[in-house]
Each structure stands twice: as C-alpha cells, then as structure tokens.
Amino acid sequence: MNLGEITTDLSLPVGEPVDGVIQAAYTKITALNNGTLALAGVERIGPTLVLTSSVHVGNPPVIGDDGILYGNYESPDIVSAPITPAGGSVEWTTEVGVPEDVTGLIVLPSVESKQQRLFVNYALDVSGD
C-alpha cells in the first residue's frame, strides 16, 4: 500500500458474531458492592450522545456502524465528582461526541466489579434509542 495515496476500498477483518456479547441498552449489570448499573436514559442531542446511569462509568467510548470508535476511554476510578453516598443514589450523566449521521451505536462502559479497581467491560446496544 502506498502511504501517500488515499485508498477507499479497504475492509477491516470481521470476526464471527458471538451471541450475548452485545447486550440490550437497559440490561442490568451487577457492579461493586452489589450495586446495579442500568442506563436510565440514552438521548441523541445533535452530535452528542447523552447517557444517564445509576453507576459512574467514566466516559465510555462508543462505536458506530461505520466501525469508528468515538470518544476516549477514561477510567471510571478517576472521578471529578463525589462518589455515591452510602445508602443513597446519584444520577450520572456522560456525554460522548458522535456525528449525527452515525447509527448502530454500541456503548462500551467499564464497570467496577467484585473488588475495587477490577473493571469488567461491556457492550450495550443503544442504536434503538
């Protein structure tokens, strides 16, 4: 491939789909201390995808049906806001820039699970929202 030329007919390698890897947008996920992550809302406002959740998930990247990963991964353990108070609840809002014409969105949150700073990564299909 000549690096000085633009090539438009390339394709990425595609693996075989695996059932259960991509979960529904509002799937309940068990987090640290038996907390539950469940997206409370998914909203498209122009070029911004706004996610509301009950557990802090940092700024999860989003992949579109164009195969591009939008946003930057930010570890959820680096929090610029107070942690959920004991016995209380907090609503977290996260925004990720995604061009308006991109569809088929999959959010890739990391959830603290089993022990502190042990994160499990998920793929949630928010394309229908």
DRENGUNU-894909 format. One record per residue: residue in one letter; x, y, z negated of N, C-alpha, C in turn; residue number from 1. Coordinates in pm, 1 decimal, always signed. Last residue first. Example, Ala and Ser with C-alpha at 12.3 -4.5 7.8 and 13.67 -1.06 7.14 Angstrom:
2
<r code="S" n_px="+1285.0" n_py="-225.0" n_pz="-708.0" ca_px="+1367.0" ca_py="-106.0" ca_pz="-714.0" c_px="+1290.0" c_py="+3.0" c_pz="-787.0" pos="2"/>
<r code="A" n_px="+1319.0" n_py="-569.0" n_pz="-780.0" ca_px="+1230.0" ca_py="-450.0" ca_pz="-780.0" c_px="+1320.0" c_py="-330.0" c_pz="-780.0" pos="1"/>
END
This chain:
129
<r code="D" n_px="-3230.5" n_py="+365.5" n_pz="-2056.6" ca_px="-3272.7" ca_py="+476.2" ca_pz="-2143.6" c_px="-3243.7" c_py="+609.8" c_pz="-2081.3" pos="129"/>
<r code="G" n_px="-3122.3" n_py="+161.4" n_pz="-1918.3" ca_px="-3266.9" ca_py="+177.4" ca_pz="-1907.9" c_px="-3318.3" c_py="+294.0" c_pz="-1987.7" pos="128"/>
<r code="S" n_px="-2853.8" n_py="+158.1" n_pz="-1983.3" ca_px="-2892.1" ca_py="+203.3" ca_pz="-1849.7" c_px="-3042.4" c_py="+225.1" c_pz="-1835.3" pos="127"/>
<r code="V" n_px="-2722.8" n_py="+71.2" n_pz="-2200.4" ca_px="-2814.2" ca_py="+183.5" ca_pz="-2221.1" c_px="-2865.8" c_py="+237.9" c_pz="-2088.4" pos="126"/>
<r code="D" n_px="-2600.1" n_py="-210.9" n_pz="-2331.3" ca_px="-2657.4" ca_py="-162.7" ca_pz="-2204.9" c_px="-2758.2" c_py="-52.5" c_pz="-2233.2" pos="125"/>
<r code="L" n_px="-2309.9" n_py="-231.7" n_pz="-2515.5" ca_px="-2455.0" ca_py="-211.4" ca_pz="-2523.5" c_px="-2505.2" c_py="-146.8" c_pz="-2395.1" pos="124"/>
<r code="A" n_px="-2061.4" n_py="-423.5" n_pz="-2636.4" ca_px="-2103.5" ca_py="-361.4" ca_pz="-2511.4" c_px="-2256.4" c_py="-355.5" c_pz="-2514.7" pos="123"/>
<r code="Y" n_px="-1822.7" n_py="-396.2" n_pz="-2907.5" ca_px="-1948.8" ca_py="-440.5" ca_pz="-2848.2" c_px="-1971.5" c_py="-369.2" c_pz="-2716.4" pos="122"/>
<r code="N" n_px="-1557.0" n_py="-497.5" n_pz="-3120.3" ca_px="-1605.0" ca_py="-417.3" ca_pz="-3008.0" c_px="-1728.1" c_py="-480.2" c_pz="-2944.4" pos="121"/>
<r code="V" n_px="-1481.6" n_py="-464.8" n_pz="-3455.0" ca_px="-1531.0" ca_py="-556.2" ca_pz="-3352.1" c_px="-1589.3" c_py="-467.4" c_pz="-3244.0" pos="120"/>
<r code="F" n_px="-1215.8" n_py="-387.1" n_pz="-3677.4" ca_px="-1320.5" ca_py="-344.1" ca_pz="-3586.0" c_px="-1353.7" c_py="-452.5" c_pz="-3484.6" pos="119"/>
<r code="L" n_px="-1115.7" n_py="-340.9" n_pz="-3983.1" ca_px="-1124.3" ca_py="-453.7" ca_pz="-3890.9" c_px="-1244.0" c_py="-424.1" c_pz="-3800.6" pos="118"/>
<r code="R" n_px="-1124.3" n_py="-143.3" n_pz="-4175.1" ca_px="-1033.5" ca_py="-126.3" ca_pz="-4061.5" c_px="-1020.4" c_py="-249.8" c_pz="-3973.1" pos="117"/>
<r code="Q" n_px="-1247.3" n_py="-355.2" n_pz="-4428.6" ca_px="-1211.4" ca_py="-222.2" ca_pz="-4382.8" c_px="-1104.6" c_py="-227.2" c_pz="-4274.4" pos="116"/>
<r code="Q" n_px="-1425.0" n_py="-645.9" n_pz="-4308.1" ca_px="-1333.9" ca_py="-579.2" ca_pz="-4401.4" c_px="-1295.3" c_py="-444.3" c_pz="-4342.4" pos="115"/>
<r code="K" n_px="-1676.5" n_py="-692.8" n_pz="-4158.2" ca_px="-1615.7" ca_py="-789.3" ca_pz="-4250.5" c_px="-1520.9" c_py="-725.1" c_pz="-4351.7" pos="114"/>
<r code="S" n_px="-1625.6" n_py="-420.1" n_pz="-3934.3" ca_px="-1697.3" ca_py="-541.5" ca_pz="-3970.7" c_px="-1612.7" c_py="-628.7" c_pz="-4062.1" pos="113"/>
<r code="E" n_px="-1690.4" n_py="-133.1" n_pz="-3762.2" ca_px="-1611.4" ca_py="-187.3" ca_pz="-3871.9" c_px="-1688.4" c_py="-304.5" c_pz="-3931.8" pos="112"/>
<r code="V" n_px="-1722.4" n_py="-134.8" n_pz="-3416.1" ca_px="-1793.6" ca_py="-135.8" ca_pz="-3542.9" c_px="-1705.6" c_py="-201.7" c_pz="-3648.4" pos="111"/>
<r code="S" n_px="-1705.3" n_py="+50.8" n_pz="-3123.0" ca_px="-1629.2" ca_py="-34.8" ca_pz="-3215.0" c_px="-1696.3" c_py="-22.3" c_pz="-3350.2" pos="110"/>
<r code="P" n_px="-1906.2" n_py="+61.8" n_pz="-2821.4" ca_px="-1872.5" ca_py="+102.5" ca_pz="-2958.1" c_px="-1786.0" c_py="-0.3" c_pz="-3031.1" pos="109"/>
<r code="L" n_px="-1950.1" n_py="+127.9" n_pz="-2524.0" ca_px="-1854.7" ca_py="+33.8" ca_pz="-2581.5" c_px="-1814.1" c_py="+74.5" c_pz="-2723.3" pos="108"/>
<r code="V" n_px="-2234.6" n_py="+131.6" n_pz="-2315.1" ca_px="-2160.4" ca_py="+197.3" ca_pz="-2422.5" c_px="-2074.4" c_py="+91.8" c_pz="-2491.6" pos="107"/>
<r code="I" n_px="-2301.2" n_py="+138.7" n_pz="-1980.0" ca_px="-2272.5" ca_py="+45.4" ca_pz="-2088.8" c_px="-2186.8" c_py="+121.3" c_pz="-2190.5" pos="106"/>
<r code="L" n_px="-2524.7" n_py="+244.3" n_pz="-1725.4" ca_px="-2431.2" ca_py="+278.0" ca_pz="-1832.5" c_px="-2424.3" c_py="+172.2" c_pz="-1942.9" pos="105"/>
<r code="G" n_px="-2635.0" n_py="+279.5" n_pz="-1463.0" ca_px="-2588.4" ca_py="+149.1" ca_pz="-1511.2" c_px="-2492.1" c_py="+161.5" c_pz="-1626.4" pos="104"/>
<r code="T" n_px="-2506.5" n_py="+577.0" n_pz="-1293.8" ca_px="-2610.4" ca_py="+498.3" ca_pz="-1360.4" c_px="-2550.2" c_py="+367.5" c_pz="-1411.0" pos="103"/>
<r code="V" n_px="-2414.0" n_py="+903.7" n_pz="-1214.1" ca_px="-2366.9" ca_py="+770.8" ca_pz="-1252.0" c_px="-2476.9" c_py="+700.1" c_pz="-1331.3" pos="102"/>
<r code="D" n_px="-2495.1" n_py="+1162.9" n_pz="-1173.8" ca_px="-2532.0" ca_py="+1065.3" ca_pz="-1071.5" c_px="-2486.7" c_py="+922.6" c_pz="-1103.3" pos="101"/>
<r code="E" n_px="-2390.5" n_py="+1314.3" n_pz="-1388.2" ca_px="-2534.3" ca_py="+1289.9" ca_pz="-1379.8" c_px="-2572.8" c_py="+1181.3" c_pz="-1280.2" pos="100"/>
<r code="P" n_px="-2093.4" n_py="+1190.0" n_pz="-1547.9" ca_px="-2160.0" ca_py="+1261.3" ca_pz="-1438.1" c_px="-2305.8" c_py="+1218.4" c_pz="-1421.7" pos="99"/>
<r code="V" n_px="-2061.3" n_py="+1209.0" n_pz="-1892.0" ca_px="-2078.1" ca_py="+1113.5" ca_pz="-1782.4" c_px="-2149.1" c_py="+1188.2" c_pz="-1669.3" pos="98"/>
<r code="G" n_px="-1922.3" n_py="+1265.2" n_pz="-2203.1" ca_px="-1944.8" ca_py="+1324.2" ca_pz="-2071.8" c_px="-1948.3" c_py="+1217.0" c_pz="-1964.1" pos="97"/>
<r code="V" n_px="-2085.4" n_py="+1186.5" n_pz="-2497.5" ca_px="-1984.1" ca_py="+1142.2" ca_pz="-2401.9" c_px="-2019.3" c_py="+1203.7" c_pz="-2267.0" pos="96"/>
<r code="E" n_px="-2146.9" n_py="+1242.4" n_pz="-2841.5" ca_px="-2168.0" ca_py="+1285.7" ca_pz="-2703.5" c_px="-2051.6" c_py="+1238.9" c_pz="-2616.9" pos="95"/>
<r code="T" n_px="-2320.6" n_py="+1131.6" n_pz="-3126.4" ca_px="-2199.5" ca_py="+1123.7" ca_pz="-3046.2" c_px="-2233.7" c_py="+1166.1" c_pz="-2904.1" pos="94"/>
<r code="T" n_px="-2440.3" n_py="+1162.1" n_pz="-3449.6" ca_px="-2462.7" ca_py="+1194.7" ca_pz="-3309.0" c_px="-2327.7" c_py="+1197.3" c_pz="-3238.6" pos="93"/>
<r code="W" n_px="-2574.5" n_py="+981.9" n_pz="-3721.9" ca_px="-2455.7" ca_py="+1026.1" ca_pz="-3649.3" c_px="-2493.5" c_py="+1054.4" c_pz="-3505.1" pos="92"/>
<r code="E" n_px="-2748.2" n_py="+1024.9" n_pz="-4011.5" ca_px="-2766.6" ca_py="+1003.5" ca_pz="-3868.8" c_px="-2646.8" c_py="+1065.1" c_pz="-3797.2" pos="91"/>
<r code="V" n_px="-2727.2" n_py="+846.3" n_pz="-4315.7" ca_px="-2684.8" ca_py="+960.0" ca_pz="-4235.3" c_px="-2714.0" c_py="+926.2" c_pz="-4090.3" pos="90"/>
<r code="S" n_px="-2836.3" n_py="+751.1" n_pz="-4642.4" ca_px="-2826.7" ca_py="+728.8" ca_pz="-4498.2" c_px="-2789.4" c_py="+859.4" c_pz="-4429.8" pos="89"/>
<r code="G" n_px="-2738.9" n_py="+593.2" n_pz="-4954.3" ca_px="-2806.3" ca_py="+692.6" ca_pz="-4870.6" c_px="-2797.1" c_py="+657.7" c_pz="-4723.5" pos="88"/>
<r code="G" n_px="-2585.6" n_py="+429.3" n_pz="-5105.8" ca_px="-2729.8" ca_py="+418.2" ca_pz="-5120.9" c_px="-2807.7" c_py="+515.4" c_pz="-5034.5" pos="87"/>
<r code="A" n_px="-2323.3" n_py="+656.4" n_pz="-5082.7" ca_px="-2368.0" ca_py="+528.3" ca_pz="-5137.1" c_px="-2518.7" c_py="+530.4" c_pz="-5157.5" pos="86"/>
<r code="P" n_px="-2322.7" n_py="+850.8" n_pz="-4775.0" ca_px="-2320.8" ca_py="+839.6" ca_pz="-4921.7" c_px="-2373.9" c_py="+704.3" c_pz="-4967.8" pos="85"/>
<r code="T" n_px="-2111.6" n_py="+811.3" n_pz="-4498.1" ca_px="-2246.4" ca_py="+790.8" ca_pz="-4551.1" c_px="-2241.6" c_py="+775.6" c_pz="-4702.7" pos="84"/>
<r code="I" n_px="-1845.1" n_py="+1053.7" n_pz="-4496.8" ca_px="-1894.3" ca_py="+917.3" ca_pz="-4481.4" c_px="-2034.7" c_py="+908.6" c_pz="-4541.4" pos="83"/>
<r code="P" n_px="-1826.4" n_py="+1378.8" n_pz="-4342.5" ca_px="-1837.4" ca_py="+1291.3" ca_pz="-4459.9" c_px="-1891.7" c_py="+1153.0" c_pz="-4424.0" pos="82"/>
<r code="A" n_px="-1623.0" n_py="+1406.4" n_pz="-4044.7" ca_px="-1742.8" ca_py="+1439.2" ca_pz="-4121.5" c_px="-1750.5" c_py="+1344.4" c_pz="-4240.4" pos="81"/>
<r code="S" n_px="-1423.8" n_py="+1308.9" n_pz="-3896.4" ca_px="-1413.6" ca_py="+1450.7" ca_pz="-3928.6" c_px="-1534.5" c_py="+1498.4" c_pz="-4008.9" pos="80"/>
<r code="V" n_px="-1253.1" n_py="+1005.1" n_pz="-3923.9" ca_px="-1381.8" ca_py="+1073.3" ca_pz="-3931.8" c_px="-1361.5" c_py="+1218.4" c_pz="-3970.8" pos="79"/>
<r code="I" n_px="-1122.6" n_py="+746.1" n_pz="-3809.1" ca_px="-1075.5" ca_py="+884.0" ca_pz="-3814.4" c_px="-1200.4" c_py="+971.6" c_pz="-3807.8" pos="78"/>
<r code="D" n_px="-1238.3" n_py="+507.2" n_pz="-3768.6" ca_px="-1186.3" ca_py="+530.8" ca_pz="-3903.5" c_px="-1124.4" c_py="+670.0" c_pz="-3917.9" pos="77"/>
<r code="P" n_px="-1315.1" n_py="+480.9" n_pz="-3503.4" ca_px="-1416.1" ca_py="+526.4" ca_pz="-3598.2" c_px="-1361.0" c_py="+552.6" c_pz="-3737.7" pos="76"/>
<r code="S" n_px="-1086.6" n_py="+600.9" n_pz="-3263.5" ca_px="-1110.9" ca_py="+505.8" ca_pz="-3371.0" c_px="-1214.7" c_py="+560.7" c_pz="-3467.9" pos="75"/>
<r code="E" n_px="-1189.5" n_py="+672.7" n_pz="-2950.1" ca_px="-1147.6" ca_py="+734.9" ca_pz="-3075.4" c_px="-1184.0" c_py="+639.4" c_pz="-3186.2" pos="74"/>
<r code="Y" n_px="-1140.1" n_py="+659.2" n_pz="-2606.2" ca_px="-1162.6" ca_py="+581.8" ca_pz="-2728.3" c_px="-1110.9" c_py="+663.1" c_pz="-2846.4" pos="73"/>
<r code="N" n_px="-1294.2" n_py="+903.5" n_pz="-2406.1" ca_px="-1171.2" ca_py="+848.9" ca_pz="-2462.1" c_px="-1206.0" c_py="+770.8" c_pz="-2586.8" pos="72"/>
<r code="G" n_px="-1496.5" n_py="+905.0" n_pz="-2107.2" ca_px="-1467.6" ca_py="+932.2" ca_pz="-2247.5" c_px="-1337.2" c_py="+869.1" c_pz="-2287.9" pos="71"/>
<r code="Y" n_px="-1568.9" n_py="+636.7" n_pz="-1884.5" ca_px="-1581.5" ca_py="+777.5" ca_pz="-1920.6" c_px="-1559.9" c_py="+794.4" c_pz="-2069.8" pos="70"/>
<r code="L" n_px="-1446.8" n_py="+428.3" n_pz="-1643.0" ca_px="-1461.6" ca_py="+440.8" ca_pz="-1787.2" c_px="-1460.3" c_py="+589.5" c_pz="-1821.5" pos="69"/>
<r code="I" n_px="-1604.6" n_py="+315.7" n_pz="-1348.8" ca_px="-1517.8" ca_py="+413.4" ca_pz="-1414.2" c_px="-1550.6" c_py="+419.6" c_pz="-1562.4" pos="68"/>
<r code="G" n_px="-1782.9" n_py="+161.0" n_pz="-1210.0" ca_px="-1661.4" ca_py="+96.5" ca_pz="-1258.8" c_px="-1565.2" c_py="+190.3" c_pz="-1329.1" pos="67"/>
<r code="D" n_px="-2024.8" n_py="+255.5" n_pz="-1143.9" ca_px="-1918.7" ca_py="+287.8" ca_pz="-1049.0" c_px="-1785.1" c_py="+227.5" c_pz="-1091.4" pos="66"/>
<r code="D" n_px="-2187.5" n_py="+211.2" n_pz="-1352.7" ca_px="-2190.6" ca_py="+110.1" ca_pz="-1246.9" c_px="-2091.5" c_py="+140.4" c_pz="-1135.5" pos="65"/>
<r code="G" n_px="-1970.0" n_py="+313.2" n_pz="-1629.6" ca_px="-2083.1" ca_py="+325.6" ca_pz="-1538.7" c_px="-2080.3" c_py="+217.5" c_pz="-1432.4" pos="64"/>
<r code="I" n_px="-1894.3" n_py="+294.0" n_pz="-1970.8" ca_px="-1858.8" ca_py="+253.1" ca_pz="-1835.1" c_px="-1984.9" c_py="+259.6" c_pz="-1750.3" pos="63"/>
<r code="V" n_px="-1781.3" n_py="+496.5" n_pz="-2232.3" ca_px="-1897.2" ca_py="+448.7" ca_pz="-2157.7" c_px="-1848.3" c_py="+408.6" c_pz="-2019.4" pos="62"/>
<r code="P" n_px="-1626.0" n_py="+492.6" n_pz="-2558.6" ca_px="-1625.6" ca_py="+513.0" ca_pz="-2414.7" c_px="-1750.9" c_py="+452.1" c_pz="-2352.6" pos="61"/>
<r code="P" n_px="-1739.8" n_py="+640.3" n_pz="-2863.6" ca_px="-1718.8" ca_py="+521.6" ca_pz="-2780.7" c_px="-1714.1" c_py="+556.4" c_pz="-2632.8" pos="60"/>
<r code="N" n_px="-1615.4" n_py="+799.7" n_pz="-3104.4" ca_px="-1663.4" ca_py="+843.4" ca_pz="-2973.4" c_px="-1641.3" c_py="+728.1" c_pz="-2877.1" pos="59"/>
<r code="G" n_px="-1734.6" n_py="+650.5" n_pz="-3402.0" ca_px="-1635.2" ca_py="+731.0" ca_pz="-3332.9" c_px="-1695.2" c_py="+788.4" c_pz="-3206.2" pos="58"/>
<r code="V" n_px="-1958.1" n_py="+543.5" n_pz="-3519.7" ca_px="-1887.7" ca_py="+459.0" ca_pz="-3422.8" c_px="-1779.7" c_py="+537.1" c_pz="-3347.4" pos="57"/>
<r code="H" n_px="-2134.9" n_py="+530.9" n_pz="-3819.1" ca_px="-2037.0" ca_py="+607.4" ca_pz="-3740.7" c_px="-1958.9" c_py="+514.3" c_pz="-3648.6" pos="56"/>
<r code="V" n_px="-2467.9" n_py="+427.4" n_pz="-3804.2" ca_px="-2332.3" ca_py="+395.0" ca_pz="-3848.2" c_px="-2236.2" c_py="+472.4" c_pz="-3759.2" pos="55"/>
<r code="S" n_px="-2698.2" n_py="+498.4" n_pz="-3680.1" ca_px="-2700.6" ca_py="+496.0" ca_pz="-3826.1" c_px="-2564.4" c_py="+464.4" c_pz="-3887.0" pos="54"/>
<r code="S" n_px="-2693.5" n_py="+724.1" n_pz="-3394.8" ca_px="-2684.0" ca_py="+593.7" ca_pz="-3461.0" c_px="-2681.0" c_py="+609.8" c_pz="-3611.8" pos="53"/>
<r code="T" n_px="-2738.6" n_py="+855.9" n_pz="-3076.2" ca_px="-2766.9" ca_py="+874.8" ca_pz="-3218.0" c_px="-2765.3" c_py="+737.0" c_pz="-3281.5" pos="52"/>
<r code="L" n_px="-2576.5" n_py="+993.9" n_pz="-2798.5" ca_px="-2610.8" ca_py="+872.2" ca_pz="-2872.6" c_px="-2633.5" c_py="+908.4" c_pz="-3018.2" pos="51"/>
<r code="V" n_px="-2599.0" n_py="+1145.1" n_pz="-2492.1" ca_px="-2605.9" ca_py="+1171.4" ca_pz="-2635.7" c_px="-2656.9" c_py="+1045.1" c_pz="-2705.0" pos="50"/>
<r code="L" n_px="-2411.6" n_py="+1216.2" n_pz="-2217.9" ca_px="-2488.7" ca_py="+1107.2" ca_pz="-2277.9" c_px="-2481.8" c_py="+1129.2" c_pz="-2428.3" pos="49"/>
<r code="T" n_px="-2412.4" n_py="+1482.9" n_pz="-1991.4" ca_px="-2376.6" ca_py="+1435.6" ca_pz="-2125.0" c_px="-2469.6" c_py="+1323.9" c_pz="-2169.1" pos="48"/>
<r code="P" n_px="-2481.7" n_py="+1632.7" n_pz="-1768.8" ca_px="-2366.1" ca_py="+1543.3" ca_pz="-1759.7" c_px="-2320.5" c_py="+1488.8" c_pz="-1895.1" pos="47"/>
<r code="G" n_px="-2815.2" n_py="+1638.6" n_pz="-1876.8" ca_px="-2721.4" ca_py="+1678.9" ca_pz="-1772.5" c_px="-2606.1" c_py="+1580.7" c_pz="-1764.1" pos="46"/>
<r code="I" n_px="-2857.6" n_py="+1433.7" n_pz="-2113.8" ca_px="-2877.8" ca_py="+1577.3" ca_pz="-2101.0" c_px="-2773.7" c_py="+1627.8" c_pz="-2001.4" pos="45"/>
<r code="R" n_px="-2999.5" n_py="+1140.2" n_pz="-2201.4" ca_px="-2917.4" ca_py="+1197.5" ca_pz="-2095.3" c_px="-2951.4" c_py="+1345.3" c_pz="-2086.5" pos="44"/>
<r code="E" n_px="-2996.8" n_py="+960.9" n_pz="-2503.7" ca_px="-3056.8" ca_py="+1066.4" ca_pz="-2422.8" c_px="-2955.8" c_py="+1118.2" c_pz="-2322.1" pos="43"/>
<r code="V" n_px="-3090.5" n_py="+730.9" n_pz="-2733.5" ca_px="-2999.6" ca_py="+748.6" ca_pz="-2621.0" c_px="-3066.9" c_py="+851.1" c_pz="-2530.6" pos="42"/>
<r code="G" n_px="-3121.0" n_py="+645.6" n_pz="-3080.5" ca_px="-3161.5" ca_py="+718.9" ca_pz="-2962.5" c_px="-3050.7" c_py="+727.5" c_pz="-2859.5" pos="41"/>
<r code="A" n_px="-3031.4" n_py="+474.5" n_pz="-3262.1" ca_px="-3162.9" ca_py="+532.0" ca_pz="-3289.6" c_px="-3212.6" c_py="+607.4" c_pz="-3167.1" pos="40"/>
<r code="L" n_px="-2859.8" n_py="+175.0" n_pz="-3250.3" ca_px="-2877.9" ca_py="+304.6" ca_pz="-3187.6" c_px="-3019.2" c_py="+352.4" c_pz="-3215.5" pos="39"/>
<r code="A" n_px="-2756.2" n_py="+37.9" n_pz="-3541.8" ca_px="-2862.1" ca_py="+29.4" ca_pz="-3441.9" c_px="-2872.6" c_py="+167.5" c_pz="-3381.1" pos="38"/>
<r code="L" n_px="-2568.5" n_py="-131.8" n_pz="-3766.0" ca_px="-2562.0" ca_py="-34.2" ca_pz="-3657.7" c_px="-2677.8" c_py="-62.4" c_pz="-3565.2" pos="37"/>
<r code="T" n_px="-2606.0" n_py="-184.7" n_pz="-4105.4" ca_px="-2652.4" ca_py="-222.8" ca_pz="-3972.7" c_px="-2637.1" c_py="-106.8" c_pz="-3876.5" pos="36"/>
<r code="G" n_px="-2402.7" n_py="-322.7" n_pz="-4369.5" ca_px="-2473.6" ca_py="-212.4" ca_pz="-4305.6" c_px="-2515.2" c_py="-255.9" c_pz="-4165.7" pos="35"/>
<r code="N" n_px="-2251.2" n_py="-510.9" n_pz="-4500.7" ca_px="-2384.7" ca_py="-548.9" ca_pz="-4454.0" c_px="-2469.2" c_py="-430.5" c_pz="-4407.0" pos="34"/>
<r code="N" n_px="-1997.7" n_py="-400.7" n_pz="-4519.8" ca_px="-2085.1" ca_py="-399.8" ca_pz="-4637.7" c_px="-2230.8" c_py="-427.5" c_pz="-4602.1" pos="33"/>
<r code="L" n_px="-1975.5" n_py="-319.2" n_pz="-4171.7" ca_px="-1911.5" ca_py="-335.8" ca_pz="-4301.6" c_px="-2013.7" c_py="-322.3" c_pz="-4414.7" pos="32"/>
<r code="A" n_px="-2258.4" n_py="-432.5" n_pz="-3972.6" ca_px="-2134.2" ca_py="-359.2" ca_pz="-3993.3" c_px="-2080.2" c_py="-388.4" c_pz="-4133.5" pos="31"/>
<r code="T" n_px="-2443.9" n_py="-606.9" n_pz="-3739.1" ca_px="-2403.3" ca_py="-600.9" ca_pz="-3879.2" c_px="-2266.2" c_py="-536.2" c_pz="-3889.1" pos="30"/>
<r code="I" n_px="-2655.8" n_py="-455.6" n_pz="-3508.6" ca_px="-2523.8" ca_py="-513.3" ca_pz="-3528.2" c_px="-2485.5" c_py="-497.4" c_pz="-3675.0" pos="29"/>
<r code="K" n_px="-2939.2" n_py="-481.8" n_pz="-3311.1" ca_px="-2889.9" ca_py="-453.0" ca_pz="-3447.0" c_px="-2760.2" c_py="-529.6" c_pz="-3468.3" pos="28"/>
<r code="T" n_px="-2988.2" n_py="-334.9" n_pz="-2994.0" ca_px="-2950.7" ca_py="-453.7" ca_pz="-3070.5" c_px="-2897.7" c_py="-412.5" c_pz="-3207.2" pos="27"/>
<r code="Y" n_px="-3061.0" n_py="-140.5" n_pz="-2813.8" ca_px="-3104.8" ca_py="-125.5" ca_pz="-2952.5" c_px="-3082.7" c_py="-252.1" c_pz="-3036.4" pos="26"/>
<r code="A" n_px="-2954.1" n_py="-219.5" n_pz="-2562.3" ca_px="-2917.3" ca_py="-92.6" ca_pz="-2625.5" c_px="-2948.1" c_py="-87.3" c_pz="-2774.2" pos="25"/>
<r code="A" n_px="-2852.3" n_py="-564.0" n_pz="-2542.8" ca_px="-2951.4" ca_py="-458.8" ca_pz="-2524.5" c_px="-2913.1" c_py="-335.9" c_pz="-2607.3" pos="24"/>
<r code="Q" n_px="-2511.0" n_py="-655.2" n_pz="-2455.0" ca_px="-2633.2" ca_py="-666.3" ca_pz="-2534.0" c_px="-2726.1" c_py="-548.5" c_pz="-2506.0" pos="23"/>
<r code="I" n_px="-2290.3" n_py="-847.6" n_pz="-2284.8" ca_px="-2354.9" ca_py="-716.3" ca_pz="-2282.2" c_px="-2490.6" c_py="-731.8" c_pz="-2349.0" pos="22"/>
<r code="V" n_px="-2260.2" n_py="-1119.2" n_pz="-2352.8" ca_px="-2152.4" ca_py="-1024.3" ca_pz="-2379.1" c_px="-2208.6" c_py="-881.8" c_pz="-2382.8" pos="21"/>
<r code="G" n_px="-2467.6" n_py="-1290.6" n_pz="-2278.7" ca_px="-2459.0" ca_py="-1247.2" ca_pz="-2417.0" c_px="-2349.2" c_py="-1147.2" c_pz="-2448.4" pos="20"/>
<r code="D" n_px="-2305.0" n_py="-1472.3" n_pz="-2019.8" ca_px="-2427.6" ca_py="-1437.1" ca_pz="-2090.4" c_px="-2398.4" c_py="-1394.9" c_pz="-2233.4" pos="19"/>
<r code="V" n_px="-2068.6" n_py="-1343.5" n_pz="-1813.0" ca_px="-2084.4" ca_py="-1430.6" ca_pz="-1928.7" c_px="-2207.9" c_py="-1383.7" c_pz="-2003.9" pos="18"/>
<r code="P" n_px="-1977.2" n_py="-1338.7" n_pz="-1464.8" ca_px="-2055.9" ca_py="-1286.7" ca_pz="-1577.4" c_px="-2068.9" c_py="-1391.6" c_pz="-1688.6" pos="17"/>
<r code="E" n_px="-1640.7" n_py="-1369.4" n_pz="-1359.3" ca_px="-1773.3" ca_py="-1430.6" ca_pz="-1366.3" c_px="-1850.1" c_py="-1372.8" c_pz="-1484.5" pos="16"/>
<r code="G" n_px="-1476.0" n_py="-1065.6" n_pz="-1256.7" ca_px="-1484.3" ca_py="-1196.4" ca_pz="-1320.0" c_px="-1625.6" c_py="-1250.5" c_pz="-1314.5" pos="15"/>
<r code="V" n_px="-1329.0" n_py="-899.1" n_pz="-990.7" ca_px="-1450.2" ca_py="-913.6" ca_pz="-1070.8" c_px="-1455.3" c_py="-1054.2" c_pz="-1125.7" pos="14"/>
<r code="P" n_px="-1083.1" n_py="-666.2" n_pz="-901.9" ca_px="-1116.8" ca_py="-806.0" ca_pz="-926.5" c_px="-1238.1" c_py="-813.0" c_pz="-1019.8" pos="13"/>
<r code="L" n_px="-1199.0" n_py="-391.6" n_pz="-699.5" ca_px="-1140.4" ca_py="-442.2" ca_pz="-822.7" c_px="-1170.2" c_py="-590.8" c_pz="-837.1" pos="12"/>
<r code="S" n_px="-1108.8" n_py="-302.2" n_pz="-368.6" ca_px="-1208.6" ca_py="-351.1" ca_pz="-463.0" c_px="-1135.6" c_py="-407.8" c_pz="-584.3" pos="11"/>
<r code="L" n_px="-1056.6" n_py="-47.6" n_pz="-119.5" ca_px="-1007.7" ca_py="-136.1" ca_pz="-224.5" c_px="-1123.6" c_py="-184.7" c_pz="-310.4" pos="10"/>
<r code="D" n_px="-1100.7" n_py="+133.1" n_pz="+85.6" ca_px="-1161.4" ca_py="+0.2" ca_pz="+95.8" c_px="-1109.8" c_py="-99.0" c_pz="-9.0" pos="9"/>
<r code="T" n_px="-967.4" n_py="+373.9" n_pz="+80.9" ca_px="-1106.0" ca_py="+372.0" ca_pz="+33.8" c_px="-1168.3" c_py="+233.3" c_pz="+34.8" pos="8"/>
<r code="T" n_px="-668.5" n_py="+531.6" n_pz="+5.3" ca_px="-728.5" ca_py="+407.4" ca_pz="+52.3" c_px="-868.9" c_py="+396.8" c_pz="-5.2" pos="7"/>
<r code="I" n_px="-464.3" n_py="+794.4" n_pz="+95.4" ca_px="-584.7" ca_py="+756.9" ca_pz="+21.4" c_px="-643.7" c_py="+633.0" c_pz="+85.9" pos="6"/>
<r code="E" n_px="-103.3" n_py="+778.7" n_pz="+81.5" ca_px="-230.2" ca_py="+781.2" ca_pz="+154.9" c_px="-346.0" c_py="+740.8" c_pz="+64.3" pos="5"/>
<r code="G" n_px="+125.0" n_py="+741.3" n_pz="-62.4" ca_px="+98.5" ca_py="+876.3" ca_pz="-13.5" c_px="-33.0" c_py="+888.8" c_pz="+61.5" pos="4"/>
<r code="L" n_px="+157.6" n_py="+474.3" n_pz="-111.7" ca_px="+111.4" ca_py="+557.5" ca_pz="-222.6" c_px="+81.5" c_py="+700.5" c_pz="-180.8" pos="3"/>
<r code="N" n_px="+59.1" n_py="+216.3" n_pz="+85.1" ca_px="+133.3" ca_py="+340.9" ca_pz="+92.0" c_px="+77.6" c_py="+435.7" c_pz="-13.7" pos="2"/>
<r code="M" n_px="+84.4" n_py="-115.6" n_pz="+0.0" ca_px="+0.0" ca_py="+0.0" ca_pz="+0.0" c_px="+89.7" c_py="+122.9" c_pz="+0.0" pos="1"/>
END
